[in-house]
Amino acid sequence: MTDVSSADLDRVCDEGERAPTADQLCGKACFVCGVSEAPENKRILVHHSRTREAWACEEEAGESAKLTGVPWWQSEPCPPWCGGLHSANDHPLDRVHISEWSSEIPLSLAELDVLRGASDILYSVRFVSTYVQQRIRDARPTVLLSVDGKGELEVTLTEANAIAEALLSAVRRAEGRDLRAVAA
């Protein structure tokens, strides 16, 4: 049986509801409605930080994400870098871990974006952005690069490291700090 402290049971959820009961946490009752008679083939496993035994009635699996913070389709915990913005209703293509961290670098040599309004013209600096993502079924994360949020380039961690090294090498050469580059 799952170890459940009285503090866990007394914890109040964001929506003002009581925390799950001991029966819900140890898999004896539906995590959403509390019923215990649901047939085995109509139970959907849900994920909760305190137990791997929790389940919800088939028709209520989507609601379990509101209580557990983890959608029914997610079989593993989020990576530590994930922003955790998942929903039970996410389309299969949107079931992705996306990093809270991102980097946006303004491009001083790029032509400005021109935004024409009804009565004025606005200019916007272009930028390169990068972030980390991992699709739910992928074994490893990838790095995404894009210019102005368009034309994303998705690369493996190995490729991202190689690109980073190539950029650093180019900078070192241009600044005259890479003696091997001068000799070559």
Disulfide bonds with the S-S distance in Angstrom:
none
